[in-house]
Amino acid sequence: MPILSTFAHSDLPSAFSWQAIAYAALIRVTVFHAGTDYAIDGVGNVLTATPYRGQGYGRQVVERVNDRLDTSDADAAALFCAPDLEPFYAAAGWSPCPGGTRVDSHLYSELRMMRMLSPRARAAAKSLLTTTMDVGWAW
Ligand SMILES: CC(C)(COP(=O)(O)OP(=O)(O)OC[C@H]1O[C@@H](n2cnc3c(N)ncnc32)[C@H](O)[C@@H]1OP(=O)(O)O)[C@@H](O)C(=O)NCCC(=O)NCCS
């Protein structure tokens, strides 16, 4: 019976005595956008092991990530995905960012998707979602 667990990075077991079926990582970054620094929870490494795909584990992991974000003190959350995964994340309340992303000054091919978390991010949602965002690296 799969169990959903959440670990702080420092608590992540160095040796697993169990098999990870699906996984995601959260990392805090600061992004300067349109004159303002935003605390962003970056979501990355969303993965379901091949034999277990299509059984709802990825959805459960994204829901657990959303639960964590709901109590986060970050301004917004962002992830990068292949364009065909937009419906997967949109179904969990994530919004696509058609303005695209520059990573280290180069236009990035992955779709950025975001969730607004703080009042000031919600107030700036149009800019955060629709204008090009510059990031130093894509988590
Ligand atoms: C993307 C991924 C995590 C989905 O995990 P999963 O456990 O198979 O997802 P689920 O079974 O919870 O699927 C949830 C829904 O998303 C859809 N979906 C899953 N993968 C999809 C894909 N690659 N493209 C389009 N839709 C997809 C499913 O069809 C399902 O829709 P439904 O509820 O209408 O049937 C998994 O395919 C994966 O690990 N891919 C390789 C790594 C990757 O691309 N990660 C994403 C990085 S942003």
The ligand as an ORCA input file, in Angstrom:
! r2SCAN-3c Opt
* xyz 0 1
  C       4.040     13.473    -15.665
  C       3.980     12.308    -14.713
  C       4.618     12.711    -13.387
  C       2.520     11.939    -14.476
  O       2.471     10.960    -13.477
  P       1.326      9.831    -13.448
  O       1.449      9.130    -12.144
  O       1.383      8.989    -14.663
  O       0.018     10.759    -13.513
  P      -1.453     10.367    -13.137
  O      -1.659      8.896    -13.291
  O      -1.764     10.955    -11.803
  O      -2.234     11.141    -14.273
  C      -3.059     12.242    -13.978
  C      -3.631     12.766    -15.297
  O      -2.607     13.399    -16.097
  C      -2.581     12.817    -17.399
  N      -1.201     12.707    -17.837
  C      -0.238     12.042    -17.195
  N       0.916     12.146    -17.888
  C       0.638     12.885    -18.984
  C       1.421     13.331    -20.097
  N       2.730     13.025    -20.229
  N       0.821     14.081    -21.032
  C      -0.487     14.397    -20.934
  N      -1.272     13.998    -19.905
  C      -0.709     13.251    -18.957
  C      -3.192     11.464    -17.224
  O      -3.749     11.013    -18.452
  C      -4.262     11.690    -16.174
  O      -5.399     12.265    -16.760
  P      -6.868     11.667    -16.455
  O      -7.060     11.840    -14.966
  O      -7.736     12.530    -17.283
  O      -6.787     10.239    -16.852
  C       4.695     11.055    -15.316
  O       4.180     10.811    -16.597
  C       6.200     11.201    -15.400
  O       6.909     10.902    -14.442
  N       6.732     11.628    -16.573
  C       8.161     11.742    -16.786
  C       8.770     12.874    -15.997
  C       8.072     14.171    -16.291
  O       7.846     14.548    -17.433
  N       7.754     14.895    -15.199
  C       7.124     16.177    -15.268
  C       8.143     17.239    -15.068
  S       7.341     18.841    -15.096
*
